[in-house]
Every structure is written in C-alpha cells, then in structure tokens.
Amino acid sequence: MKTIRLIILSVFSVTLASAQVTPKQGPWRGTFKLFNGAEAPFNFELKDKNAYLINGKERFEIKGVYQKNDSLFIPIDIFDAVIKAKVESAGKLSGIFRRLNSTIPDISFTAEQGKTYRFFENPGAASVSLHGNWDVVIGTSPNKLVGVFTQTGNKLSGTFLSKTGDYRFLEGSVQGDEFFLSAFSGSSPSLIKGKISGDELTAEYITIRGSQPVKGTRNEKAALPDAYSLTKIKEGTTFDFTFPDAFTGKPVSLKDTRYKGKVVVVTILGSWCPNCIDEATFLSPWYKANKDRGVEIIGLSFERKNDAAFAKTRLEALKTRFGIDYPLLFAGLSDNNYVKSVLPSLTDFISFPTTIFIDKNGNVSKIHTGYSGPATGKYYEAFVKEFNHDIDTLLGSDAGKGQTGK
C-alpha cells in the first residue's frame, strides 16, 4: 500500500510540473494601480532569463528572471526591488511591484503579452502640441522645472528637469487636447495626464503616494539656475573626508597617496537614486578610458540605512551592474542634514548626486548640483562636453585628450 501511495504521489508531482504554464517571450503591456486607482501603463519585454523595461529610447535590462511554480519573479537588484507575478496564463500576469527596505507600499499590476502600445491601441488624432520647452511647477513647490518634450503626430516623449536632477524617460500620447505620459524604469512608476490650451498646460502628477497638480507655460527659453552655482565650499575651509571603503572597510581620505597631485572627481550619491545611477552609467566607462591621465574618481555613498552591511549589499549591486572600478565609500545615511554634518565644508547641499571637481593641489574647482541624464537630450550632451572640458583644463598639459568612455 505504501508503495502504491508513493507511485501516486510521484505521478501527481510529475503532472503538476508538466502543467506549469510558462509566460510567453516577447513584448508585454502592463498597468500599475496608483493613487485613487489611476492606471499607469508600462511596456516591457521578456527574453530568455532577462526582462527589458521600455521607456522611450531606453531599454533597461534586468537579469535573473526566474519562475517558481505559478509565480514569475523579476528581481530589480539595482533598485532593491522585485516584481512578483502570478502566471495566470501564457499571456497574462498579475501581481505586485515591491520596493524592499522601503516604506513605499506594494503596487498591484496586471500585464498582457503581445501588446506594444502604451496608452491607446488606436489613439485619436492630436489637436494640440506639447513639443518644445515649458516652464513647469509641480505641486506647491516654488521651484520651477523645465519640461522638454518631443511630439511626432500623437506620439510623445520627454522629461522634466529640476535643480536636483531629471525625471528620466517619460513616454506617452497626445489625443485631442489631452496628453498622457508614464514612466517605469525599476524605481517607482508614475503617471502624468493633463490638457493643453494654447500655451498653457494643466495636469496631474500621480504616484502610489498621491497626486499633485501640474501647471506649465510654453517657453522655448525656459532654463534652470546654473548647476555650478548652487552648492559651494565655505570660505576659509578645505574639502576633506575620511570614510570606509564599502567593501574592505579600509578608511579612505583625499590625503591618501593615491590622490596626491591628481585631479579628483568626488560624487555624492546613493544606490537608491535614479539620477545617481544615470551618472554612474557615464562615470564608470569614462573612468576606464581616462584614469591613466592622472585623474581619479571617488564615490561617497549615503544609503537608506546607516548600516555598513546593508550599504555593502546595495553598493555591490551598483558596482556589478556598471563595472565600477573607482572606490565607493560608505558615508552614512541618505539625509541632506546628515550629509551637511559629515561634510561641513559644503554649503547649500540639496541633491544626490552632487559632483565635486578637485584640482591637483587639492582645491575645489567646481561643484555641480544634480544630474541631467540621457533623457534630457541636448542638456546631457552639454554636461558631457563641459565635464570633459573641465577635466582637460584641470589636467593642464593633457588638455584636449578626454574620452567619453562610450
């Protein structure tokens, strides 16, 4: 009887295994449920054991997708997050997006395979245009943003630039006098929907936490304050620090022999910060191409927990993802006031990332607040050009030899 039971159980197990449904490869369209049930669409692709989040020109690769029974797991290690989905059928998923070690609540979603549109399968014609630059205010903040949009027919893409960084790749549609934009690159999904009337726009910016009003005015000359004018060094002070290497625990200082007589770029970052990740995407290959010219980079990382073991795990994901060769130091908690307390020579610190240029004599040459990444187009290109010019100038005799690393 025992033998018969074992045979029955074995047959039952084989039947369950063979009945497991595998999600189809290729394009998928999903929708997140945000504040008050608002639906934010996103597009992605499954290919072998990888997933690709698609936003405008960006295809953000996620490795290590796996299935366990009827559940699909998409680990977004770089943002300490995961998508957990039930495989309802080969062409349908339902589940949650979860930010680990975060107070952000789980976000529910569903997805269907084979759909490549974002908002509308058959959108109506656009009767207005968002194309160009806009002065924008979101919520009650007194700080203006710059909206930068490209519209072709009813297809829309672009981003918002702020003093602390950009909103990364937004993608959507214009239908009639209404516009719709969304983004999800692994951090937090967002939705923007509104109307255009002449040279004015009104909209809502929606996340899982809530909704904020958006107002904008068309202005081709819309601009932010000079990013090199916002954060400064206190007069009469010297910029210096000593923090442990996140992986070895060894203390690292600007006074170390490795940095004497060299140009040093110090980036104040957090592994949780999308703009910092954009900066690392640029800095890592740039450093490989330029480190033999007498220039160094140091990353000072401020994390969600003031815990060395936690920081090591998070920075390992960052280091592995982008092949970072320069030192990453754990500097403490990701709080602006904390940064000011451990880097007291800085004034008006407001942003992760903040990038500090130091000359061969150890003096601060310039400080750049925030980051305008690839989603900003010409603003990103201008930053890269000025970055290389600044380094060439600081290196002196090696001027004009800077490489982008790309």
C-alpha positions in Angstrom: 0.0 0.0 0.0 2.9 2.4 0.9 4.5 1.7 -2.5 1.2 2.5 -4.3 0.9 5.8 -2.4 4.4 6.8 -3.4 3.7 5.9 -7.0 0.5 8.0 -6.9 2.3 11.0 -5.3 5.1 10.8 -7.9 2.7 10.7 -10.8 0.8 13.7 -9.2 4.1 15.7 -8.8 5.0 15.0 -12.5 1.5 16.1 -13.6 1.9 19.4 -11.6 5.3 20.0 -13.1 4.1 19.4 -16.6 1.1 21.6 -16.0 3.2 24.6 -15.1 2.5 27.5 -17.5 5.4 29.5 -18.8 4.8 33.1 -19.8 5.4 33.9 -23.4 8.5 35.6 -24.6 8.4 39.0 -26.4 6.6 42.3 -25.7 4.2 42.8 -22.8 2.0 45.7 -21.7 1.3 46.2 -18.0 -0.7 48.7 -15.9 0.1 49.7 -12.3 -2.6 50.8 -9.9 -1.6 54.1 -8.4 -3.3 56.6 -6.2 -7.1 56.5 -6.3 -6.9 53.7 -8.8 -5.2 55.6 -11.6 -3.7 53.2 -14.1 -0.1 53.9 -15.2 0.8 51.8 -18.2 4.3 50.4 -18.8 5.9 48.3 -21.5 8.4 45.5 -21.1 9.9 42.5 -22.9 10.7 39.0 -21.7 13.7 37.4 -23.4 15.2 34.2 -22.1 16.1 35.0 -18.4 16.1 38.7 -18.9 13.5 41.4 -18.9 13.7 44.9 -20.5 11.8 47.9 -19.2 11.0 50.1 -22.2 10.6 53.9 -21.8 11.1 56.0 -25.0 14.6 55.3 -26.2 15.6 53.4 -23.1 15.6 49.6 -22.7 16.6 49.0 -19.1 17.9 45.4 -18.8 17.0 43.3 -15.8 18.9 39.9 -15.4 18.0 36.8 -13.5 14.2 36.5 -14.2 13.0 33.1 -12.9 9.8 31.1 -12.4 8.8 29.0 -9.4 5.6 27.0 -9.8 3.0 29.5 -11.0 5.0 32.6 -9.9 7.3 34.7 -12.0 10.0 36.8 -10.3 11.7 39.8 -11.9 14.4 41.0 -9.4 15.4 44.6 -9.9 18.5 44.4 -7.8 19.8 47.9 -8.7 16.8 49.5 -7.1 16.4 46.9 -4.3 13.0 45.9 -5.7 11.2 43.0 -7.2 8.2 42.2 -9.4 6.3 39.2 -8.2 3.6 37.9 -10.6 1.2 35.0 -10.8 1.3 33.4 -14.3 -2.5 33.4 -15.0 -1.8 32.1 -18.4 0.9 32.1 -21.0 -0.2 35.6 -22.0 -1.4 37.1 -18.7 0.3 38.1 -15.4 -1.0 39.7 -12.2 1.0 40.6 -9.1 2.8 43.3 -7.2 5.8 45.6 -7.5 7.7 45.8 -4.2 10.4 48.1 -3.0 12.4 46.2 -0.4 13.6 48.1 2.7 11.3 50.9 1.9 8.1 52.5 3.3 6.6 52.6 -0.2 3.5 50.3 -0.3 3.3 47.4 -2.7 1.9 48.4 -6.1 -0.5 45.9 -7.8 -0.4 45.4 -11.6 -1.6 43.2 -14.4 0.1 42.6 -17.8 -0.8 41.1 -21.1 1.6 39.7 -23.7 1.8 40.8 -27.3 0.6 44.4 -26.8 3.1 47.0 -27.7 1.1 50.2 -27.4 1.3 52.3 -24.2 -1.9 54.2 -23.6 -4.2 53.6 -26.6 -4.2 50.8 -29.1 -5.9 53.1 -31.7 -5.4 56.7 -30.4 -7.3 59.6 -31.8 -5.6 62.4 -33.6 -3.8 65.1 -31.7 -5.3 68.6 -31.9 -2.5 70.3 -29.8 1.3 70.0 -29.5 3.4 69.7 -26.4 6.6 69.9 -28.5 9.3 72.1 -27.1 10.2 73.6 -23.7 7.9 74.6 -20.9 8.2 76.4 -17.5 6.5 73.9 -15.1 5.6 73.8 -11.5 4.5 70.6 -9.8 2.6 70.8 -6.5 3.2 73.8 -4.2 7.0 73.9 -4.7 8.3 77.4 -5.5 11.0 75.8 -7.7 10.3 75.8 -11.4 11.0 72.8 -13.5 11.7 72.7 -17.3 9.6 70.4 -19.4 11.4 69.2 -22.5 9.1 67.3 -24.9 9.3 65.8 -28.4 6.0 65.1 -30.2 5.6 63.4 -33.6 1.9 63.1 -34.5 0.3 61.8 -31.4 3.5 60.1 -30.0 5.0 62.0 -27.1 8.3 61.6 -25.2 10.4 63.8 -22.9 11.2 64.6 -19.3 11.2 67.3 -16.6 14.5 68.9 -15.5 14.9 70.2 -11.9 17.7 71.6 -9.9 18.3 68.2 -8.4 18.0 66.1 -11.5 15.6 65.0 -14.2 12.5 62.7 -14.2 14.2 60.3 -16.6 12.4 58.9 -19.7 8.7 59.7 -20.0 6.7 58.2 -22.8 3.1 58.6 -23.9 0.5 60.0 -26.3 -1.5 63.1 -27.2 -5.1 62.6 -28.1 -7.3 65.6 -28.9 -6.3 68.3 -26.4 -5.2 65.8 -23.8 -1.8 64.3 -23.1 -0.7 61.2 -21.2 2.8 60.3 -20.0 4.1 57.4 -17.8 7.4 56.0 -16.7 8.7 52.9 -15.0 12.4 52.1 -15.1 12.5 49.9 -12.0 12.3 52.5 -9.3 8.7 53.9 -8.9 6.0 54.1 -11.5 4.5 57.5 -12.3 1.7 58.9 -14.4 1.1 62.4 -15.8 -2.2 63.2 -17.5 -3.5 66.7 -18.5 -4.7 69.1 -21.1 -3.2 71.8 -23.3 -4.9 75.1 -24.0 -2.8 77.3 -26.3 0.5 77.9 -24.5 -0.8 76.6 -21.1 -1.0 73.1 -19.7 -2.7 71.7 -16.6 -2.2 68.2 -15.4 -1.8 65.7 -12.5 1.4 64.0 -11.5 0.3 60.7 -9.9 2.3 58.1 -7.9 1.3 55.4 -5.4 1.6 58.0 -2.6 -0.7 60.7 -4.1 -1.5 63.2 -6.8 0.0 66.7 -7.3 -1.3 69.5 -9.7 1.0 70.4 -12.6 0.9 73.8 -14.3 3.0 74.9 -17.2 3.6 77.7 -19.7 5.3 77.2 -23.1 8.7 79.0 -23.1 11.4 78.0 -25.5 13.9 79.9 -23.3 12.9 78.0 -20.1 16.0 77.4 -18.1 17.1 76.3 -14.6 19.7 78.1 -12.4 23.3 77.3 -13.3 24.0 73.9 -11.8 27.5 75.0 -10.9 26.2 77.9 -8.7 24.0 76.1 -6.2 26.4 74.2 -3.8 29.6 75.8 -2.6 32.5 75.4 -0.3 32.5 77.6 2.9 35.1 80.3 2.7 38.3 79.6 4.5 37.6 75.8 4.7 39.2 72.8 2.9 37.1 70.0 1.5 38.2 66.7 3.0 36.8 63.5 4.4 37.7 60.0 5.7 35.1 57.3 5.1 35.5 53.5 4.9 35.6 51.6 1.7 32.2 49.9 1.4 33.7 46.5 0.6 37.0 46.4 2.6 36.3 48.7 5.5 39.6 50.4 4.9 39.5 54.2 5.6 40.0 56.4 2.5 40.9 60.1 2.5 41.7 62.7 -0.1 45.1 63.0 1.7 46.0 59.4 0.7 49.0 59.0 -1.6 46.8 57.7 -4.4 45.2 61.2 -4.8 48.2 63.4 -4.3 49.0 65.5 -7.4 46.0 64.2 -9.3 42.7 65.7 -10.4 39.9 64.1 -8.4 36.2 63.9 -9.0 34.1 63.2 -5.9 30.5 62.2 -6.5 28.0 62.3 -3.6 25.5 59.5 -4.4 23.1 56.9 -3.2 22.5 53.5 -4.7 18.7 54.2 -4.4 18.9 57.3 -6.6 17.9 57.0 -10.3 19.9 60.1 -11.3 22.9 58.7 -9.5 22.5 55.6 -11.5 22.5 57.6 -14.7 25.6 59.4 -13.5 27.3 56.0 -12.8 26.4 54.9 -16.3 28.5 57.8 -17.6 31.3 57.9 -15.0 32.2 54.2 -15.0 33.3 53.8 -18.6 34.7 57.4 -18.6 37.0 56.5 -15.7 38.2 53.3 -17.5 39.1 55.5 -20.5 40.7 58.3 -18.6 42.2 57.0 -15.4 45.7 56.8 -16.8 45.8 60.5 -17.4 46.2 61.3 -13.7 42.5 61.6 -12.7 40.6 59.7 -10.0 37.0 59.3 -9.0 35.7 58.6 -5.5 32.0 57.8 -4.8 30.7 58.9 -1.4 27.5 56.8 -0.9 24.7 57.8 1.5 22.2 54.9 1.9 18.7 54.4 3.2 20.1 52.7 6.3 23.1 53.8 8.3 24.3 50.3 8.3 27.6 49.1 6.8 26.4 45.6 5.9 23.3 46.9 4.2 25.3 49.5 2.3 27.8 46.9 1.1 24.9 44.8 -0.4 23.4 47.8 -2.1 26.7 49.1 -3.5 27.7 45.6 -4.7 24.7 45.7 -6.9 25.7 49.1 -8.2 29.3 48.1 -8.7 28.4 44.9 -10.5 25.8 46.5 -12.8 28.1 49.2 -14.1 31.5 47.6 -13.7 32.7 50.4 -11.4 36.4 50.4 -10.8 36.7 53.6 -8.6 36.3 53.4 -4.8 32.8 53.5 -3.3 32.9 54.7 0.3 30.0 54.3 2.7 29.5 57.8 4.2 26.2 57.3 6.2 22.5 58.0 6.0 20.8 59.5 2.9 19.6 62.6 4.6 20.6 66.1 3.5 21.2 67.3 7.0 23.3 64.2 7.7 25.4 65.0 4.6 26.0 68.5 5.9 27.1 67.2 9.3 29.7 64.9 7.9 30.8 67.2 5.1 30.7 70.5 7.0 32.7 72.5 4.4 29.8 72.2 2.0 27.0 74.9 2.0 23.5 74.5 0.5 23.7 70.8 -0.2 20.4 69.9 -1.8 21.0 67.0 -4.2 22.0 63.4 -4.8 24.1 63.4 -6.9 26.4 66.3 -6.3 29.7 66.2 -8.1 32.9 68.0 -6.9 35.9 68.7 -9.1 39.2 69.0 -7.2 42.4 70.2 -8.8 45.9 68.8 -8.5 46.6 70.9 -5.4 43.6 69.6 -3.5 41.4 72.7 -4.0 37.8 72.6 -5.1 37.5 73.9 -8.6 33.7 73.5 -9.3 30.7 71.8 -7.8 27.8 70.5 -10.0 24.5 70.0 -8.3 22.1 67.3 -9.6 22.4 65.5 -12.9 20.8 65.8 -16.4 20.9 62.3 -17.8 20.4 60.8 -21.3 16.6 61.5 -21.2 17.3 65.3 -21.4 19.0 65.1 -24.8 20.9 68.2 -25.5 21.3 69.1 -21.8 23.0 65.7 -21.2 25.3 66.3 -24.2 26.2 69.7 -22.9 27.0 68.3 -19.5 29.3 65.6 -21.0 31.1 68.3 -23.1 31.6 70.6 -20.2 32.7 67.7 -17.9 35.5 66.7 -20.4 36.5 70.4 -20.9 36.8 70.9 -17.1 38.9 67.8 -16.6 41.1 68.7 -19.6 41.6 72.2 -18.1 42.5 70.8 -14.6 44.9 68.3 -16.1 46.7 71.1 -18.0 49.2 69.5 -20.3 46.8 66.7 -21.2 44.1 69.1 -22.4 42.0 68.0 -25.3 42.6 64.3 -24.8 39.4 63.5 -22.8 37.5 60.4 -23.8 33.8 59.8 -23.1 34.4 56.1 -22.4 31.4 55.2 -24.6 
